[in-house]
Amino acid sequence: MTAGRVERDEVAVVRPVVRVGAPTERRNPQSVDLDLMSTRDVLTVINEADRRVPAAVAAVLDEIAETVDLAVAALRGGHRVHYFGAGTSGRLGVLDAAELAPTFNSPRHWFCAHLAGGPEAMWRAVEDAEDDERGGAAEAGECVHPGDLVVGLAASGRTPYVLGALAASRAQGAGTVLLCANPEAEAARSVDVFIGVDTGPEVVTGSTRMKAGTAQKLVLNTFSTAVMVRLGRVYSNLMIDMVATNAKLRGRMISILVEATGCAEEVCRVALREADGDLKTALVALVSGAEVPAARAALARSADQVRGALALLAS
């Protein structure tokens, strides 16, 4: 033995192994021998599989509507909406929450995204993070409060981190929702609302960044947009609470005023300037014919709702 060398017994680390039976783990008969296909045929197979997703989402609109109503009630009551997810599902939750503030000027505390493995997991896989049921429960225990709504995002419907967070949230008195691509998930019985989108087997077996991820993106877009509509942050189909953070968005504010009021562009520019850049105030002033201070006061009395403010001014 070489001098100074210490011999050590190698300790083998035995890691848990789980075989998942979710539909997303089954083989797709349409994509067998995918690696032998031409590039065009590979794209055709993927595209044809993707066509299934909107119909699968349409089949769960009732459950999404129920979730929207729960979220609106929570936010109106001064509570929050939380997303808990791992991997692709968790990253989509982070993306949805991040886009709501600039699009609808929603308070940043309204939607809170929690990703297994923390912020670092946005960019690379964090080993075993999604298997940490206790970690999910602990994170939920620290930040979820009675009256909040917690949406778990898990393609398979069985991710331990997500299920731990949901169980802890339910114990805290929060509403719970599970969004997954497994209509047969056992956890369906443990939440207030279950959204099981039937997207079927993936083109690349088990790659839930594909159809399952697309379905989750569509559901989250639908859900959070509907919540913002119900909370009055859309007038007709115009985003009147947007934050103008660049030249394009400042131009969009003018376009929105022109579309909503039928006034000339220069009139809208003047109104927006007089309203100190506040799109809602300018809109209410132009539609009602009221002065800016009156428009601002009407918005304050109507919980910042454009149609409510217009009704007040009309009466």
C-alpha positions in Angstrom: 0.0 0.0 0.0 1.3 3.4 -0.9 2.5 5.4 2.2 -0.1 7.8 3.5 -2.9 6.2 1.5 -6.1 5.4 3.4 -8.1 2.5 2.1 -11.8 3.0 2.3 -14.8 0.7 1.6 -16.9 2.1 -1.2 -20.4 2.7 0.1 -23.0 2.2 -2.6 -25.8 4.6 -2.5 -29.1 2.9 -3.3 -31.5 5.3 -4.8 -35.3 4.7 -4.9 -36.7 3.5 -8.2 -40.3 4.1 -9.1 -42.1 2.8 -12.2 -44.9 5.2 -13.1 -48.0 3.8 -14.8 -49.4 7.1 -16.0 -50.6 7.4 -19.6 -47.7 9.8 -20.3 -45.3 6.8 -19.7 -46.9 4.5 -22.2 -45.5 4.1 -25.7 -47.3 5.9 -28.5 -47.9 3.5 -31.4 -47.9 6.4 -33.9 -44.3 7.2 -33.2 -42.7 3.8 -33.1 -39.4 3.9 -35.2 -39.4 7.7 -34.9 -35.6 7.6 -35.2 -35.9 6.0 -38.6 -38.3 8.6 -40.1 -37.4 11.5 -42.3 -37.2 15.0 -40.7 -40.5 15.9 -42.3 -42.2 12.8 -41.1 -41.0 13.3 -37.5 -42.5 16.8 -37.6 -45.7 15.5 -39.0 -46.0 12.9 -36.2 -45.4 15.5 -33.5 -47.8 18.0 -35.1 -50.6 15.4 -35.4 -50.1 14.4 -31.8 -50.3 18.0 -30.7 -53.7 18.4 -32.3 -55.1 16.2 -29.5 -54.2 18.8 -26.8 -56.9 21.5 -27.4 -59.7 18.9 -27.4 -58.3 17.4 -24.2 -58.3 20.8 -22.6 -61.9 21.5 -23.8 -63.0 18.3 -22.0 -62.0 19.8 -18.6 -63.4 23.4 -19.0 -65.9 22.8 -16.2 -63.1 21.9 -13.7 -61.1 24.9 -14.9 -64.1 27.2 -14.4 -64.5 25.9 -10.9 -60.8 26.7 -10.2 -61.2 30.2 -11.6 -64.1 30.9 -9.3 -62.1 29.6 -6.3 -59.1 31.8 -7.3 -61.3 34.9 -7.7 -62.9 34.4 -4.3 -59.5 33.9 -2.7 -58.0 37.0 -4.3 -61.0 39.2 -3.5 -60.7 38.0 0.1 -57.1 39.2 0.3 -55.6 35.8 -0.1 -53.1 34.3 -2.7 -52.9 31.7 -5.4 -49.9 29.3 -5.3 -48.5 27.1 -8.0 -46.4 24.1 -6.8 -44.6 22.0 -9.4 -41.5 20.2 -10.5 -39.6 20.0 -13.7 -41.5 21.2 -16.8 -44.7 21.6 -14.8 -43.1 23.8 -12.2 -41.3 25.9 -14.8 -44.6 26.5 -16.6 -46.1 27.7 -13.3 -43.2 30.1 -12.8 -43.7 31.4 -16.3 -47.5 32.0 -15.9 -47.0 33.8 -12.5 -44.2 36.0 -13.9 -46.3 37.1 -16.9 -49.4 38.3 -15.0 -47.9 41.5 -13.5 -46.7 43.1 -16.7 -49.8 41.9 -18.7 -52.5 42.8 -16.1 -50.6 44.9 -13.5 -51.6 42.3 -10.9 -50.0 42.7 -7.5 -46.9 40.5 -7.4 -48.1 38.7 -4.3 -51.3 37.5 -5.9 -49.7 34.5 -7.7 -46.8 32.7 -6.1 -44.9 30.0 -7.9 -42.9 27.3 -6.1 -40.5 25.1 -8.0 -39.0 21.9 -6.6 -35.3 22.5 -6.2 -35.7 26.3 -6.0 -34.8 29.0 -8.6 -31.8 27.0 -9.8 -34.2 24.3 -11.1 -35.4 26.8 -13.7 -32.2 26.2 -15.7 -31.1 22.7 -14.9 -32.5 19.5 -13.3 -32.0 19.4 -9.5 -31.4 15.8 -8.5 -34.3 14.1 -6.5 -36.0 17.5 -5.9 -39.3 16.3 -7.2 -39.2 13.3 -4.8 -39.0 15.5 -1.7 -42.5 15.2 -0.3 -41.4 16.6 3.0 -39.8 19.6 1.3 -43.0 20.4 -0.6 -45.0 20.1 2.7 -42.5 22.3 4.5 -42.5 25.0 1.8 -46.3 25.0 1.8 -46.4 25.2 5.6 -44.2 28.3 5.6 -46.2 30.3 3.0 -49.7 29.0 2.5 -52.4 30.4 4.7 -56.1 29.7 5.2 -58.2 31.0 2.4 -55.4 30.7 -0.2 -55.8 28.5 -3.3 -53.0 26.1 -4.1 -52.7 24.6 -7.6 -50.4 21.5 -7.9 -48.8 20.9 -11.3 -47.7 17.3 -12.0 -47.8 15.7 -15.4 -48.0 12.2 -13.8 -50.3 13.2 -11.0 -48.0 11.6 -8.4 -45.0 13.9 -7.9 -44.2 13.6 -4.2 -43.1 17.3 -3.9 -46.4 18.4 -5.3 -48.6 16.0 -3.3 -46.7 17.0 -0.1 -47.5 20.6 -0.7 -51.1 19.9 -1.5 -51.6 17.8 1.7 -50.0 20.5 3.8 -52.0 23.2 2.2 -55.3 21.4 2.7 -54.3 21.0 6.4 -53.7 24.8 6.5 -57.3 25.5 5.3 -56.4 26.4 1.8 -58.3 25.3 -1.3 -56.5 22.7 -3.4 -56.4 21.8 -7.1 -54.3 19.2 -9.0 -53.6 19.7 -12.7 -52.1 16.7 -14.4 -52.1 14.6 -17.6 -53.3 11.5 -15.8 -57.1 11.3 -15.6 -56.7 8.2 -13.4 -54.4 9.8 -10.8 -55.1 8.5 -7.3 -54.6 12.0 -5.8 -57.8 13.1 -7.5 -59.6 12.1 -4.3 -57.4 14.3 -2.1 -58.1 17.7 -3.6 -61.0 20.1 -4.0 -60.8 20.2 -7.8 -59.1 17.7 -10.0 -58.1 18.7 -13.6 -57.0 15.5 -15.4 -56.2 16.4 -19.0 -56.2 13.2 -21.1 -53.3 13.9 -23.5 -52.3 10.2 -23.8 -48.8 8.8 -24.5 -46.1 11.2 -25.7 -44.4 11.0 -29.1 -41.1 10.4 -27.2 -42.2 8.1 -24.4 -42.3 9.8 -21.0 -41.2 13.2 -22.3 -43.9 15.3 -20.6 -42.4 18.5 -21.9 -44.4 17.7 -25.0 -48.2 17.2 -25.0 -48.6 17.1 -21.3 -46.6 20.3 -21.0 -48.5 22.0 -23.8 -51.8 21.1 -22.1 -50.6 22.5 -18.8 -49.5 25.7 -20.6 -53.0 26.0 -22.2 -54.8 25.3 -19.0 -52.7 27.9 -17.0 -53.2 30.5 -19.8 -56.9 29.9 -19.7 -57.1 29.8 -15.9 -55.1 32.9 -15.1 -56.5 35.0 -18.0 -60.1 34.2 -16.9 -59.2 35.2 -13.3 -58.0 38.5 -14.5 -61.1 39.0 -16.6 -63.3 38.2 -13.7 -61.4 40.7 -11.5 -62.0 43.5 -14.0 -58.5 43.8 -15.5 -59.9 43.5 -19.0 -62.4 45.8 -20.7 -64.1 44.2 -23.6 -61.1 42.2 -24.9 -58.6 44.9 -24.2 -55.9 44.7 -21.5 -56.4 47.9 -19.7 -54.2 47.2 -16.7 -51.0 46.6 -18.6 -47.7 48.1 -17.5 -46.0 50.1 -20.3 -42.4 49.1 -19.8 -41.2 49.8 -23.4 -41.9 51.8 -26.5 -44.1 49.1 -28.1 -46.3 48.8 -25.0 -46.6 52.6 -24.7 -47.8 52.6 -28.3 -50.2 49.8 -27.4 -51.8 51.9 -24.7 -52.7 54.5 -27.3 -54.1 51.8 -29.6 -56.2 50.5 -26.8 -57.6 53.9 -26.1 -58.4 54.5 -29.7 -60.1 51.0 -30.0 -62.1 51.4 -26.8 -63.3 55.0 -27.2 -63.4 55.6 -31.0 -61.5 58.9 -30.3 -58.7 60.2 -32.5 -55.2 59.2 -31.6 -54.2 62.8 -30.6 -57.2 63.0 -28.3 -56.2 59.8 -26.7 -52.6 61.0 -26.3 -53.8 64.1 -24.5 -56.2 62.2 -22.3 -53.4 59.7 -21.3 -51.0 62.6 -20.5 -53.6 64.3 -18.4 -54.2 61.1 -16.5 -50.5 60.8 -15.8 -50.2 57.7 -18.0 -53.0 55.8 -16.2 -54.8 54.0 -19.0 -57.9 53.2 -16.9 -58.4 56.8 -15.8 -58.0 58.1 -19.4 -60.4 55.4 -20.7 -63.1 56.2 -18.1 -62.7 60.0 -18.7 -63.0 59.6 -22.5 -65.9 57.2 -22.5 -67.9 59.1 -19.8 -66.9 62.6 -20.8 -65.9 63.3 -17.2 -62.9 65.2 -16.1 -59.8 63.2 -15.1 -60.3 63.8 -11.3 -63.9 62.6 -11.5 -62.9 59.6 -13.5 -60.1 58.8 -10.9 -62.6 59.1 -8.1 -65.2 56.9 -9.7 -62.5 54.2 -10.2 -61.6 54.4 -6.5 -65.2 54.0 -5.5 -65.7 51.0 -7.8 -62.7 49.0 -6.7 -60.8 50.1 -9.8 -63.4 48.5 -12.1 -63.9 50.4 -15.4 -67.5 49.3 -16.0 -68.4 50.1 -12.4 -66.8 53.5 -12.6 -68.7 54.2 -15.9 -72.0 53.2 -14.2 -71.3 55.6 -11.3 -70.6 58.5 -13.6 -73.7 57.7 -15.8 -75.9 57.8 -12.7 
